[in-house]
C-alpha cells in the first residue's frame, strides 16, 4: 500500500479544549456499524446514554446535534464524554478521523486535512512555501480490491500534479494560474485514461504565455462570471447556520479583488489535492475533473467576494466557515457540480473571462 500525504499532514494534533471552536457543533455525527455494535453492547450508564442519543437519519445511525447545535456528548469544557471515559479508541470513525480525510484507491491511499478545523486551517493557511506531496510505501497495509481503472487513476495523478504545479507558480499572477488550471482541466479532464502528450509537458511561465493568449481570445465574446452570480449560487445551497446566511445576504460592493497570493495558493492547493482525486473513482457520477477544478476556483472567487479587506485572522475564520457550510455538505458540492455543467454563467469561458478580461 502506498500512502500519499501533503507535507503539512504530520503537523496536525487536536488541541482539544484549547480549540476556539468545536467540531461537534451543527453536524449529525454518523456512527459506523462497528462502533454502533460496540455501543449497543456497552454495559454502563454511558452506554445507556449513548443508545438514547443514537437515531436513524436517511438510513444511517447518527448522533444528532442538540437544539443549541452541540453534540450531546460535548461537555462544558468542550471535551468529549465518550473519549474522557473510554479513551480515543472508543470514538466512532467519524470523530476519530476528523479533520483528517482519506481517499482510498485500492493500492494507494491519500490523506489530508480539512480547512473546517481551526487548528488544521491554522497549519494550512500559515504556510509560506509550495505544497509538496510525500509518497510512502507501507507493505504491511493490505491492498483493497477495487474496480479502479489504473489508466484513469494515473491520468488523474498526472493532471492534478500539473494543476498543483500551476497553483504554486508564483512568477505569474494568481488569476492567470486559475485560468490555466481551468483550461488544462477542460482539455484533459475527459480523457484521463489517454492524456494528450503535449498537455502537461510545458509549464514554465514563458511557455504558458501563448496558452494565456488563446484562453483570453477564446472567451472574448463571453459574459464573465460575476460576484453577484457567485453570491446567488451560495444562497441556493443548503445553509447550516443563520450566521452564514446573514453574511451572504449582507455582502455588498461585491468584487473578485485578489486576496493575499500565499493565502489563495494555500486554499487552492487544499481543494485541488482533495477534490480532483475524486474524478478517478469508478462511479460515473464522480468522473468530473473539470467540475472539481471549477469548484476549487469557485471557492477562491467566493472567498474573495466575502473576504475583501479582512485581516488574516478574520479571513481564516471566514475560510473555516466556508469549508463547514459548503465543502462539508456533499449535497452542496453535487449541486455546484450540476450548476457548473448546466448553467452557462458557470462555463469555463465565463470563469476565464472573469479572470483574464
C-alpha positions, 0 to 999 in steps of 0.5 A: 500500500502506498500512502500519499500525504501533503507535507503539512499532514504530520503537523496536525494534533487536536488541541482539544479544549484549547480549540476556539471552536468545536467540531461537534457543533451543527453536524449529525455525527454518523456512527459506523456499524462497528462502533454502533455494535460496540455501543449497543453492547456497552454495559454502563450508564454511558452506554445507556446514554449513548443508545438514547442519543443514537437515531436513524437519519436517511438510513444511517445511525447518527448522533444528532446535534442538540437544539443549541447545535452541540453534540450531546456528548460535548461537555462544558469544557468542550471535551468529549464524554465518550473519549474522557471515559473510554479513551480515543479508541472508543470514538466512532470513525467519524470523530476519530478521523476528523479533520483528517480525510482519506481517499482510498484507491485500492493500492494507494491511499491519500490523506489530508486535512480539512480547512473546517478545523481551526487548528488544521486551517491554522497549519494550512493557511500559515504556510509560506512555501509550495505544497509538496506531496510525500509518497510512502510505501507501507507493505504491511497495509493490505491492498483493497480490491477495487474496480479502479481503472489504473489508466484513469487513476494515473491520468488523474495523478498526472493532471492534478500534479500539473494543476498543483504545479500551476497553483504554486507558480508564483512568477505569474499572477494568481488569476492567470494560474486559475485560468490555466488550471481551468483550461488544462482541466477542460482539455484533459479532464475527459480523457484521463485514461489517454492524456494528450502528450503535449498537455502537461509537458510545458509549464514554465511561465514563458511557455504558458504565455501563448496558452494565456493568449488563446484562453483570453481570445477564446472567451472574448465574446463571453459574459464573465462570471460575476460576484453577484452570480457567485453570491446567488449560487451560495444562497441556493445551497443548503445553509447550516447556520443563520450566521452564514446566511446573514453574511451572504445576504449582507455582502455588498460592493461585491468584487473578485479583488485578489486576496493575499497570493500565499493565502489563495495558493494555500486554499487552492492547493487544499481543494485541488489535492482533495477534490480532483482525486475524486474524478478517478473513482469508478462511479460515473457520477464522480468522473468530473475533473473539470467540475472539481477544478471549477469548484476549487476556483469557485471557492477562491472567487467566493472567498474573495467576494466575502473576504475583501479587506479582512485581516488574516485572522478574520479571513481564516475564520471566514475560510473555516466557515466556508469549508463547514457550510459548503465543502462539508455538505456533499449535497452542496458540492453535487449541486455546484457540480450540476450548476457548473455543467448546466448553467452557462454563467458557470462555463469555463469561458465565463470563469476565464473571462472573469479572470483574464478580461 
